[in-house]
Amino acid sequence: MENSGLFFNLVPLIVFLPTVGLLINIIFGGRMSEKAIGTVASAASGLAFIVSLLLGYSLLASGSEAHVVPFAEWIKIGNLDIPWNFRVDTLSVTMMLVVSGVGTLIHIYAIGYMHEDVRFKDDVKRYGRFFVFLNLFIAMMMILVSGDSYLMLFVGWEGVGLCSFLLIGFWFEMDTLARPSWANSNAAKKAFIANRVGDFGFLLAAFTMFWYFGSLQFSEVFLKAEEVAASQPGVIMVITLFMLIGVTGKSAQIPLYVWLPDAMAGPTPVSALIHAATMVTAGVYLVTRSWALFSLVPDAQYVVALVGAITALFAATIAVGQYDIKKVLAYSTISQLGFMVAAVGMGAYVAGMFHLIAHAFFKALLFLSAGSIILGMERGHHHLANHGHADEHHEEVFDPGDMRNMGGLRKQMPVTFWLYMIGSLALAGIFPFAGFWSKDEILLDAAKNYSVVYVLLTIAAFLTAFYMGRQIWMVFFGKSRHAAAEHAQESPKVITVPLMVLAGASILGGALNLPYLHSLGQWLEHTIELAAEHGEEIRGYLSISWGGLNPVVALVSTLLALLAIGLSWLLYGRKPLQVGQIDPLKKMLGPLYTAFEKKYWVDEIYGALIINRYVDLARFLAEKVDWNFWHDWLHDSVIARFFRWFTKFLANPIDLGIIDAISNGLATLTKRSSTALRQLQNGFVRSYALSVLLGAVLILGYLLFK
């Protein structure tokens, strides 16, 4: 559809601008400075954000009607025709703005962060490679959110999986302490494999969908959804549950969440990009995009909501027992994703998307601030080494991310302290920060229709406020528990300024969907109504709730959050943790805290039941099947012996007995013939004269008789 003065035709640029950025850095990066490399990558992402803004403006100017922009033919085999089309609607543009906006701030932050990180790791040449991967991540995520079909969505889905593998394993031959190790590469493989399990569920959903709907285009699938549901009710249930498997992989829900904490192996900007604005939100986007399917199967909705709520509580308990500053945030991400998945599972799509946006702001702020803290600790540690104090701390391997090595950092890093405080209060759901509004809306929807989900999420919200309070007291208050913390230094402006922007968004982000105004709800309603191009018919199945401000729910969640923060102060703030002191919560909870600390031994259980069994199977196939059976018996015994027998057969009876006998016979015949003919050539004239006479007689005789 052509519209004068509108910018829908610019939508391919959201993919191609980051692609151009990464190509420039691939081709010319070796001759460019670090600032130039970072500027190119950041500008590519920033321009994609501007295009996203223009697309948002175009939607507003055209009545928020969805637009499909054809780009190219992609797959055309017989009746199967799947083009590469871009879908511009309020849902896709919302995701574009979040991905490119937060992604650009992370790019700018990474200019300063990676400048120091590559030097701490002593490999300056990798600086350009990092920004190539970062731009590729943005491009793939844009494909995911802008595709007009499930197959196009799946291309981006797989693309961000590849990028996560590349970025988590960026320092593949060393660990986070810059020691030779395969820990990071193992973490990358873990993320890749866990996501492939989830992706298999997505593929099963897509295959089933194509079998029964004959298409993977959103509009055609949603148009036929009611008809298929009426004729074969179980089909929609199967498709949505297969999709849930994909969601558990990409959005780190039980049982496939285990890859996300290990993803902390990547540089901190990677953690912020994956866990705040891009990859992990893909599952939430998938369910929201597929609202017309999920709304037809309430049982599947309940399963999704329950998985999200259980994950939210489960991950929150583990976060309570972690000591690595990024690991706490990682389990917090799993927990908050549980809130989002529970919301979209309940049919509260606006609440889920609202929390997705708010979470992108404050979780990116927290991860990037944690990176600033880690860099500050590393600066302090290098200060000690450069001033001859390294020998005093040789007794341990220094971990700059371990909160037990911190303490008192609010004095050394005051800017980072206040920024981290804002992010923590937003995550804890304290009024008036963005997290208060988005989390409260989810709790309100749960309280209306899903009491079990409400209870689980409320407990998770309490624990969220507690572990963030614990983190604040351990990191910023009390006395320094390591000399590196005493000499920690504040980060430069290229790091802190993007944090300030995110902090502003974390404070004001709640205005996107304030109760009774519901700006985001009114914006997303256009996509929900137009997704099947006959929204009024499907709307009866839709359980979308914009909520309102329920004083009871809001008061309960706020009081619980304040109570949790107060409890964290009693345990960690009133008497700050000392060097070598056992965590006070461990004294109180004993074995239960150990379970939190050990992550319920889930990795060990998976290792014993799945990974080790897979290794055993691989070893059996390698040793017994491949070596003993295939190599020793089949190859050496069967094939080799047959080959030797066959070659002897060809050599003796065939070659010597037949072929050589023919050759030798011909030679003998030639020899005998030549001997006989040699008698005619004896050198006597009388013999030759006699021969002539005999010849003449024979000729005359022939002529006479004829």
C-alpha positions in Angstrom: 0.0 0.0 0.0 1.4 3.4 -1.0 1.0 6.3 1.3 2.3 9.8 0.5 4.6 11.1 3.2 4.8 7.8 5.0 7.9 5.6 5.4 6.7 2.0 5.3 9.0 1.2 2.4 12.0 2.0 4.6 11.4 -1.1 6.7 14.1 -3.3 4.9 16.6 -0.9 6.3 16.1 -2.1 9.8 17.9 -5.3 8.7 20.3 -3.9 6.1 21.7 -1.0 8.1 23.2 -3.3 10.8 24.3 -5.6 8.0 26.1 -2.7 6.2 27.7 -1.8 9.6 29.1 -5.3 10.1 30.3 -5.5 6.5 32.2 -2.2 6.8 33.9 -3.5 10.0 34.7 -6.9 8.4 36.3 -5.3 5.3 37.9 -2.2 6.6 38.0 -2.8 10.4 41.7 -3.9 10.3 42.7 -0.4 9.1 40.3 1.5 11.4 40.7 2.8 14.9 38.7 1.4 17.8 36.6 4.5 18.0 35.8 4.3 14.3 34.8 0.6 14.5 32.5 1.3 17.5 31.1 4.4 15.8 30.2 2.5 12.6 28.5 -0.3 14.6 26.7 2.1 16.9 25.6 4.3 14.0 24.2 1.3 12.1 22.1 0.3 15.1 21.2 4.0 15.8 20.0 4.5 12.2 17.9 1.3 12.5 16.3 3.0 15.6 15.5 6.1 13.6 13.9 4.0 10.8 11.8 2.3 13.6 10.7 5.7 14.8 9.7 6.6 11.3 7.7 3.4 11.0 6.0 4.1 14.3 5.1 7.6 13.0 3.8 6.1 9.8 1.5 3.8 11.7 0.1 6.6 13.8 -0.4 8.7 10.7 -2.2 5.9 8.9 -4.6 4.9 11.7 -2.3 2.2 13.0 -3.3 -0.1 10.2 -0.9 -3.0 9.7 1.1 -2.9 6.5 2.9 -5.8 4.7 5.8 -4.6 2.6 6.9 -7.1 -0.1 10.6 -7.4 -0.5 11.6 -10.5 -2.5 10.6 -14.0 -3.6 12.1 -16.5 -1.2 10.7 -20.0 -1.5 8.5 -20.9 -4.5 7.9 -24.6 -5.2 4.7 -25.6 -7.0 1.8 -24.2 -4.9 4.2 -23.4 -2.0 4.9 -19.7 -2.1 6.6 -18.1 0.8 7.9 -14.6 0.0 10.2 -12.4 2.2 7.7 -9.8 3.3 8.1 -7.3 6.1 5.2 -6.8 8.5 4.8 -3.4 10.0 2.2 -3.3 12.7 2.1 -1.9 16.2 3.5 -5.1 17.8 6.5 -5.5 15.4 7.3 -1.8 15.6 7.2 -1.9 19.4 9.8 -4.7 19.3 11.9 -2.9 16.7 12.0 0.2 18.9 13.1 -1.8 21.9 15.7 -3.9 20.1 17.3 -1.0 18.2 16.9 1.6 21.0 18.3 -0.4 23.8 20.7 -2.1 21.4 22.2 1.2 20.3 22.8 2.2 23.9 24.6 -1.1 24.5 26.7 -0.5 21.4 27.8 2.9 22.7 28.5 1.4 26.1 30.5 -1.4 24.5 32.9 1.1 22.8 34.3 1.9 26.3 33.8 -1.5 27.9 35.6 -3.5 25.2 38.4 -1.0 25.0 39.3 -2.1 28.5 38.2 -5.7 28.2 40.4 -6.6 25.2 43.4 -5.1 27.1 42.6 -7.0 30.3 42.4 -10.1 28.2 45.5 -9.1 26.2 44.0 -9.5 22.8 43.3 -6.0 21.2 42.7 -7.5 17.7 39.3 -8.9 18.8 37.8 -5.5 19.3 36.4 -5.3 15.8 35.1 -8.9 15.8 33.0 -8.1 18.8 31.1 -5.3 17.0 30.7 -7.4 13.9 28.9 -10.0 16.0 26.9 -7.3 17.8 25.6 -5.8 14.5 24.7 -9.3 13.3 22.7 -9.9 16.5 20.6 -6.7 15.8 20.1 -7.7 12.2 18.9 -11.2 13.1 16.6 -9.9 15.8 15.1 -7.4 13.4 14.4 -10.3 10.9 12.7 -12.1 13.8 10.3 -9.3 14.7 9.6 -8.0 11.2 8.8 -11.2 9.4 5.3 -11.7 8.0 5.3 -15.5 8.4 6.4 -18.1 11.0 9.1 -19.3 8.6 10.6 -15.8 8.4 10.3 -15.5 12.1 12.2 -18.8 12.4 15.1 -17.5 10.3 15.6 -14.7 12.8 14.9 -17.1 15.6 17.8 -19.3 14.5 20.0 -16.3 13.7 19.9 -14.9 17.2 20.8 -18.5 18.4 23.9 -18.4 16.2 24.8 -14.9 17.4 24.4 -15.9 21.1 26.8 -18.8 20.4 29.4 -16.5 18.9 29.1 -13.8 21.6 28.8 -16.1 24.7 31.9 -17.9 23.5 33.7 -14.7 22.4 36.6 -15.4 24.7 36.4 -19.1 23.8 39.8 -20.2 24.9 39.8 -18.5 28.3 37.5 -17.9 31.2 36.2 -14.7 32.6 39.4 -14.4 34.6 41.6 -14.4 31.4 43.0 -17.8 32.3 43.3 -20.6 29.7 40.1 -22.5 29.9 37.3 -24.0 27.8 34.6 -22.7 30.2 33.4 -20.0 27.9 33.3 -22.3 24.8 31.4 -24.9 26.9 28.9 -22.2 27.9 28.4 -21.2 24.3 27.8 -24.9 23.3 25.4 -25.3 26.2 23.3 -22.3 25.0 23.4 -23.5 21.4 22.3 -27.1 22.2 19.6 -26.1 24.8 18.1 -23.8 22.2 18.2 -26.4 19.5 16.0 -28.6 21.7 13.6 -25.7 22.0 13.8 -25.0 18.3 12.8 -28.6 17.5 9.5 -27.8 19.3 9.1 -24.7 17.2 9.7 -26.7 14.0 7.1 -29.3 15.1 4.6 -26.5 15.6 5.5 -25.1 12.1 5.2 -28.5 10.4 1.9 -29.2 12.1 0.6 -25.7 11.2 1.6 -26.1 7.5 0.0 -29.6 7.4 -3.4 -28.4 8.7 -3.4 -24.7 7.5 -1.5 -25.1 4.3 0.4 -21.9 5.0 2.8 -20.3 7.4 1.7 -16.7 6.7 0.3 -15.0 9.8 -2.8 -13.6 8.1 -3.8 -17.0 6.5 -3.1 -19.0 9.7 -5.1 -16.7 11.9 -7.9 -16.5 9.3 -8.4 -20.3 9.4 -7.8 -20.7 13.1 -11.4 -20.9 14.2 -12.3 -23.2 11.4 -9.5 -25.7 12.2 -10.3 -25.4 15.9 -13.9 -26.3 15.3 -13.2 -29.3 13.1 -10.1 -30.6 14.9 -9.9 -29.1 18.4 -6.7 -30.9 19.3 -4.7 -29.5 16.5 -4.5 -25.9 17.9 -3.6 -27.4 21.3 -0.7 -29.4 19.8 0.6 -26.4 17.9 0.6 -24.1 20.9 2.2 -26.7 23.2 4.9 -27.3 20.6 5.4 -23.5 20.5 5.7 -23.6 24.3 8.7 -25.9 23.9 10.3 -23.3 21.7 9.5 -20.6 24.3 11.1 -22.6 27.1 14.3 -22.7 25.1 14.6 -19.2 23.8 13.0 -17.4 26.8 14.8 -19.6 29.3 11.9 -21.3 31.1 11.7 -24.6 32.9 13.1 -27.0 31.9 15.5 -25.4 29.3 16.5 -22.4 31.3 19.9 -23.8 32.2 21.8 -22.2 29.4 21.1 -18.6 30.4 23.1 -18.4 33.7 26.2 -19.8 31.9 25.7 -17.1 29.2 27.4 -14.7 31.6 30.6 -16.0 30.1 30.2 -13.5 27.3 31.4 -9.9 27.8 28.9 -7.8 29.8 27.4 -5.9 26.8 26.4 -9.4 25.5 24.7 -10.2 28.7 22.7 -6.9 28.5 21.8 -7.4 24.8 20.8 -11.1 25.2 19.0 -10.8 28.5 17.4 -7.5 28.2 16.3 -6.5 24.7 16.8 -9.3 22.2 17.0 -13.0 22.3 15.2 -14.0 25.5 12.2 -11.8 24.6 11.7 -13.8 21.4 9.5 -16.4 23.1 7.3 -13.7 24.7 6.9 -12.1 21.2 6.1 -15.5 19.7 3.2 -16.1 22.1 1.9 -12.6 21.7 2.1 -12.7 17.9 0.2 -16.1 18.0 -2.5 -14.7 20.2 -5.2 -15.8 17.8 -4.1 -19.5 18.3 -3.5 -19.4 22.0 -6.8 -17.6 22.7 -8.7 -20.6 21.2 -7.2 -23.1 23.7 -7.6 -21.9 27.3 -6.0 -25.1 28.6 -2.8 -24.3 26.7 -2.9 -20.8 28.0 -3.1 -22.1 31.5 -0.1 -24.4 30.9 1.9 -21.5 29.6 0.9 -19.3 32.5 1.8 -22.0 35.0 5.2 -22.7 33.4 6.0 -19.0 33.6 4.9 -18.6 37.2 6.8 -21.7 38.4 9.9 -20.5 36.5 9.6 -17.0 38.1 9.6 -18.4 41.6 12.1 -21.2 41.0 14.7 -18.8 39.5 14.1 -16.2 42.2 15.0 -18.6 44.9 18.3 -19.5 43.1 19.2 -15.8 42.7 19.0 -15.5 46.5 22.0 -17.9 46.9 24.3 -16.6 44.2 27.5 -14.5 44.8 28.5 -13.6 41.2 27.0 -10.2 40.5 26.0 -11.2 36.9 24.7 -14.6 38.0 22.2 -12.9 40.3 21.0 -10.8 37.4 20.9 -13.8 35.1 18.6 -15.8 37.4 16.6 -12.5 37.9 16.2 -12.4 34.1 14.9 -16.0 34.1 12.5 -15.0 36.9 11.3 -11.8 35.1 10.8 -13.8 31.8 8.6 -16.1 33.9 6.5 -13.0 34.7 6.2 -12.2 31.0 5.4 -15.7 29.9 2.8 -16.0 32.7 1.2 -12.8 31.5 0.9 -13.7 27.8 -0.2 -17.2 28.9 -3.0 -15.7 30.8 -4.0 -13.7 27.8 -2.7 -10.4 29.3 -0.7 -9.6 26.2 -0.4 -5.9 26.9 0.8 -6.5 30.4 3.4 -9.0 29.1 4.6 -6.6 26.5 4.6 -3.7 28.9 6.8 -5.7 31.3 9.0 -6.8 28.4 9.7 -3.1 27.5 10.2 -2.0 31.1 12.4 -5.0 31.8 14.5 -4.1 28.8 15.2 -0.7 30.3 16.1 -1.6 33.9 17.7 -5.0 33.2 20.0 -3.5 30.6 20.8 -0.8 33.1 21.6 -3.4 35.7 23.7 -5.6 33.5 25.7 -2.6 32.1 26.1 -1.2 35.6 27.4 -4.6 36.8 29.9 -4.4 33.9 30.9 -1.0 35.1 31.5 -2.4 38.6 33.5 -5.3 37.2 35.7 -3.0 35.2 36.1 -0.8 38.3 37.2 -3.8 40.3 39.6 -4.8 37.5 41.1 -1.3 37.4 41.6 -1.6 41.1 43.3 -5.0 40.8 45.6 -3.7 38.0 46.4 -0.7 40.1 47.6 -3.1 42.8 49.7 -5.1 40.3 51.2 -2.0 38.8 52.2 -0.7 42.2 53.9 -3.8 43.4 51.1 -5.2 45.6 50.3 -8.2 43.5 52.3 -10.6 45.7 50.1 -9.7 48.7 47.1 -11.2 46.9 48.6 -14.2 45.3 46.9 -16.6 47.6 43.7 -16.5 45.5 42.5 -16.1 42.0 40.9 -12.7 41.9 37.3 -12.7 40.6 36.1 -9.1 39.9 32.5 -10.3 39.6 32.3 -12.0 43.1 30.3 -9.8 45.4 32.2 -11.2 48.4 35.2 -9.3 47.0 33.3 -6.0 46.9 31.8 -3.7 49.6 32.0 0.0 50.0 31.9 0.7 46.2 29.4 3.6 46.6 32.4 5.8 47.6 34.7 4.7 44.8 32.0 4.5 42.1 29.2 7.0 43.1 27.8 7.4 39.6 27.5 3.7 39.0 26.1 3.3 42.6 23.1 5.6 41.9 22.4 4.2 38.5 22.5 0.7 39.9 20.2 1.8 42.7 17.6 3.1 40.2 17.7 -0.2 38.2 17.3 -2.2 41.5 14.3 -0.2 42.7 12.7 -0.6 39.2 13.3 -4.4 39.3 12.0 -4.6 42.9 8.8 -2.9 41.8 9.0 0.2 43.9 6.8 3.1 43.1 7.1 5.1 40.8 9.7 3.2 38.8 8.7 1.4 35.6 8.9 -2.0 37.2 6.1 -1.1 39.6 3.6 -0.4 36.9 4.4 -3.3 34.6 4.7 -5.9 37.3 1.6 -4.7 39.1 -0.4 -5.0 35.9 0.7 -8.7 35.6 -0.2 -9.4 39.2 -3.6 -7.7 38.8 -4.4 -9.9 35.8 -3.3 -13.0 37.7 -5.4 -12.0 40.8 -8.5 -11.7 38.6 -8.4 -15.1 37.0 -5.5 -17.3 38.0 -5.1 -17.4 41.8 -2.3 -20.0 41.8 -0.3 -18.0 39.3 -0.9 -14.9 41.4 0.4 -16.5 44.6 3.5 -17.9 42.8 4.3 -14.5 41.2 3.7 -12.6 44.4 6.3 -14.7 46.3 8.7 -14.3 43.3 8.2 -10.5 43.5 9.0 -10.6 47.2 12.2 -12.6 46.6 13.2 -10.3 43.8 13.2 -7.3 46.1 15.1 -9.3 48.7 17.9 -10.5 46.4 18.3 -7.0 44.9 18.5 -5.5 48.4 21.1 -8.2 49.3 23.1 -7.3 46.2 23.0 -3.6 47.0 24.2 -4.1 50.6 27.0 -6.5 49.6 28.3 -4.5 46.7 28.1 -0.9 47.7 27.9 -0.7 51.5 30.1 -1.7 54.4 33.9 -1.9 54.1 35.8 -3.2 51.2 36.5 -6.9 51.5 39.3 -6.9 48.9 42.1 -4.4 48.2 40.9 -4.1 44.6 37.6 -2.7 45.9 39.5 -0.1 47.8 41.2 1.1 44.6 38.2 0.7 42.3 37.7 3.5 39.9 34.6 5.1 38.3 34.0 4.3 34.6 34.3 6.9 31.9 31.4 8.8 30.3 31.2 6.6 27.3 30.0 3.9 29.8 28.0 6.0 32.3 26.1 8.2 29.8 24.2 5.3 28.2 23.5 4.1 31.7 22.0 7.5 32.5 19.7 7.2 29.5 18.5 3.8 30.6 18.1 5.1 34.1 15.8 7.8 32.8 13.8 5.2 30.9 13.6 3.0 34.1 12.1 5.9 36.0 9.7 7.2 33.3 9.0 4.0 31.5 5.8 3.4 33.5 4.2 6.3 31.6 3.9 4.0 28.5 0.9 2.3 30.0 -0.4 4.1 33.1 -3.6 2.8 34.6 -6.8 4.2 33.0 -4.7 5.7 30.2 -3.5 2.5 28.7 -1.5 4.1 25.9 0.4 0.8 25.1 -2.9 -1.1 25.3 -4.6 1.1 22.8 -1.5 0.9 20.6 -1.3 -2.9 20.6 -5.0 -3.4 20.2 -4.7 -2.5 16.6 -2.4 -5.4 15.9 -4.6 -7.8 17.9 -7.7 -6.7 16.1 -6.1 -6.7 12.6 -3.9 -9.8 13.0 -6.6 -12.1 11.5 -8.1 -9.3 9.5 -11.5 -9.9 11.2 -10.8 -9.0 14.7 -14.4 -8.6 15.8 -15.1 -12.3 15.2 -12.1 -13.5 17.2 -12.2 -10.9 19.9 -14.7 -13.0 21.9 -12.0 -15.6 22.5 -9.5 -13.0 23.7 -8.8 -12.6 27.4 -6.9 -9.3 27.1 -6.9 -7.3 30.3 -5.7 -3.8 30.6 -6.4 -3.8 34.3 -6.5 -0.6 36.2 -5.0 0.4 39.5 -6.2 -2.1 42.0 -5.2 -0.6 45.4 -5.2 -3.9 47.2 -2.9 -5.6 44.7 -0.6 -2.6 44.4 -0.4 -2.1 48.1 0.3 -5.8 48.8 3.1 -6.0 46.2 4.6 -2.7 47.4 4.5 -3.7 51.1 6.0 -7.1 50.3 8.8 -5.4 48.3 9.5 -3.0 51.2 9.4 -5.8 53.7 11.9 -7.8 51.6 14.3 -4.8 51.3 14.0 -4.3 55.1 14.8 -8.0 55.7 17.8 -7.7 53.4 19.0 -4.7 55.4 18.6 -6.7 58.7 20.8 -9.5 57.3 23.3 -7.7 55.1 23.0 -3.9 55.7 22.8 -3.6 59.5 25.9 -5.7 59.9 27.8 -5.7 56.6 29.5 -8.9 55.5 33.1 -9.3 56.6 36.0 -10.9 54.8 35.5 -14.7 54.9 32.2 -14.5 56.8 29.6 -17.1 56.1 26.5 -15.7 54.5 24.1 -14.9 57.3 21.2 -16.4 55.4 23.0 -19.7 55.2 23.1 -19.9 59.0 19.3 -19.3 59.0 18.2 -21.6 56.2 21.0 -24.3 56.3 20.4 -27.0 53.7 17.7 -25.0 51.9 20.2 -22.2 51.3 22.7 -24.7 50.1 20.1 -25.8 47.6 19.7 -22.2 46.4 23.5 -21.8 46.2 23.9 -25.1 44.3 21.0 -24.2 41.9 19.1 -27.3 43.2 21.8 -29.4 41.5 19.9 -29.2 38.2 23.0 -29.1 36.1 24.3 -32.1 38.0 21.0 -33.9 37.5 20.9 -33.1 33.8 24.5 -34.3 33.6 23.8 -37.6 35.3 20.6 -38.3 33.5 21.1 -36.8 30.1 24.6 -35.5 29.3 26.6 -38.4 30.8 24.3 -40.9 29.2 24.8 -39.1 25.9 28.5 -39.3 26.4 28.2 -43.0 27.2 26.2 -43.5 24.1 28.8 -41.6 22.1 31.6 -43.6 23.6 29.8 -46.8 22.9 29.2 -45.8 19.3 32.9 -44.7 19.0 34.5 -47.7 20.6 32.1 -50.6 20.1 30.3 -49.7 16.9 32.8 -47.6 15.0 36.1 -49.2 16.2 35.4 -52.8 17.2 32.5 -53.6 14.9 33.1 -51.3 11.9 36.9 -51.1 11.9 38.1 -54.3 13.5 35.4 -56.8 12.3 33.6 -55.4 9.3 36.6 -53.4 7.8 39.5 -55.6 8.8 37.8 -59.0 8.8 35.0 -58.9 6.3 35.9 -56.3 3.8 39.7 -56.7 4.0 39.7 -60.5 3.8 37.2 -60.5 1.0 39.3 -58.0 -0.8 42.5 -60.1 -0.3 40.7 -63.3 -1.5 39.2 -61.5 -4.5 42.6 -60.0 -5.5 44.2 -63.4 -5.3 41.4 -64.9 -7.4 41.9 -62.2 -10.0 45.7 -62.6 -9.9 46.0 -66.4 -10.2 43.1 -68.1 -12.0 42.1 -65.0 -14.0 45.2 -63.1 -14.7 47.8 -65.9 -14.8 45.5 -68.7 -15.9 43.5 -67.0 -18.7 44.9 -63.6 -19.6 48.6 -64.6 -19.4 47.8 -68.0 -21.1 46.3 -66.2 -24.1 49.3 -63.9 -24.4 51.7 -66.7 -24.1 49.8 -68.8 -26.7 49.9 -66.0 -29.2 53.6 -65.6 -28.6 54.2 -69.4 -29.2 52.1 -69.3 -32.4 54.0 -66.4 -33.7 57.3 -68.1 -32.9 56.4 -71.3 -34.7 55.0 -69.4 -37.7 58.2 -67.4 -38.0 60.3 -70.6 -37.8 58.3 -72.2 -40.6 58.5 -69.2 -42.8 62.2 -68.8 -42.1 62.8 -72.1 -44.2 61.8 -70.3 -47.3 64.6 -67.7 -46.8 67.6 -70.1 -47.1 69.9 -68.0 -49.4 70.2 -70.6 -52.3 69.4 -69.4 -55.9 68.2 -72.9 -56.9 65.6 -72.8 -54.2 64.3 -69.4 -55.3 64.3 -70.6 -59.0 62.4 -73.7 -58.0 59.9 -71.5 -56.2 59.4 -69.4 -59.3 58.9 -72.5 -61.4 56.3 -74.0 -59.0 54.5 -70.7 -59.0 54.4 -70.5 -62.8 53.2 -74.1 -63.0 50.4 -73.4 -60.5 49.2 -70.3 -62.4 49.2 -72.1 -65.7 47.4 -75.0 -64.3 44.8 -72.8 -62.9 44.3 -71.0 -66.2 44.1 -74.3 -68.1 41.6 -76.0 -65.8 39.5 -72.8 -65.7 
